[in-house]
């Protein structure tokens, strides 16, 4: 399968400023984040002192 990703890149600063792709690709990227995020929050006892991190984990859980 082929994945199309459109990127807007600042070549001078070597940064990606914007990236666009289809839903399936974004879902795969987020799936890579859920395990490390879950591990971090579990190790901190679901009280990471970073409210947005706790809320993000609960929304995926």
CORJOCOR-V457730 format. One line per field, one symbol per residue. ss: DSSP state (H for helix, E for strand, C for the rest). psi: psi as a letter, one per 30 degrees, with the letter a starting at -180 (. if undefined). burial: b if it has 24 or more other ideal C-beta (glycine too) atoms within 12 Angstrom, else e. A space follows every 50 residues. Layout:
ss = ???
psi = ???
burial = ???
This chain:
ss = CCCCEEEEEECCCCEEEEEEECHHHHHHHHHHHHHHHHHHHHHCCCCCCC HHHHHHHHHHC
psi = lkkkkkkjkjeefhkkekkkaleeeeeeeeeffeeeeeeeeefghgifgj eeeeeeeefe.
burial = eeeeeeeeeeeeeeeeeeeeeeeeeeeeeeeeeeeebeeebeeeeeeeee eeeeeebeeee
